[in-house]
């Protein structure tokens, strides 16, 4: 009995340490975005001046909007193409299918430094060059494997008999897909879309290689700002992004019941 209680308390202590390791840096960063001192000096003096200064930083705001626009477009394209590819891989048998499925994993495992270099050479070779279009194409290429893997995993739990039953009742392929298959795999589609958005919005290496002066994303702009001299405005924009991201994640998880029924 005593051993069980000790293990229980050790388990709780481990969880507290783990959560602290994950969230304590974020909490400190958010708190310092409200500190009047630009050098994080204590005692803490409450202010919202850094948020006011943030809205005057046109370069940082422009980079933020670039990241949001690219991430949203990347999510839409990757989710659509990835879901279609997952359905094709699930429904049809063709020569080279196993090889094609195996080739989905190397882009996830290859270091982004190598991927960014390869994309830079390729885009210059085909005449695209650098810029927001190149960044968008690069992000789509990075996000697609994640969507395909997640949606394919969801499809493995799908019963083919449901599609067969729908066809026996007179439904055509389009109706079967939209009314039977898609509702079942929708949690996987949403999860894949969230992966795609996170990969794109947080992407630094590929964006750094493919961006041009004046057309950068938020991670690249933050890196450039840190090299010039760190300012609490970066804490402010990071805090806003974290709050919005966590709110969207919680709403999505609640709406699609990712945690299961309670």
HELIX and SHEET records of a PDB file:
HELIX    1   1 UNK A    2  UNK A   32  1                                  31    
HELIX    2   2 UNK A   49  UNK A   54  1                                   6    
HELIX    3   3 UNK A   58  UNK A   91  1                                  34    
HELIX    4   4 UNK A   97  UNK A  109  1                                  13    
HELIX    5   5 UNK A  112  UNK A  125  1                                  14    
HELIX    6   6 UNK A  132  UNK A  155  1                                  24    
HELIX    7   7 UNK A  160  UNK A  168  1                                   9    
HELIX    8   8 UNK A  173  UNK A  176  1                                   4    
HELIX    9   9 UNK A  177  UNK A  181  3                                   5    
HELIX   10  10 UNK A  182  UNK A  201  1                                  20    
HELIX   11  11 UNK A  205  UNK A  210  1                                   6    
HELIX   12  12 UNK A  218  UNK A  228  1                                  11    
HELIX   13  13 UNK A  232  UNK A  255  1                                  24    
END                                                                             
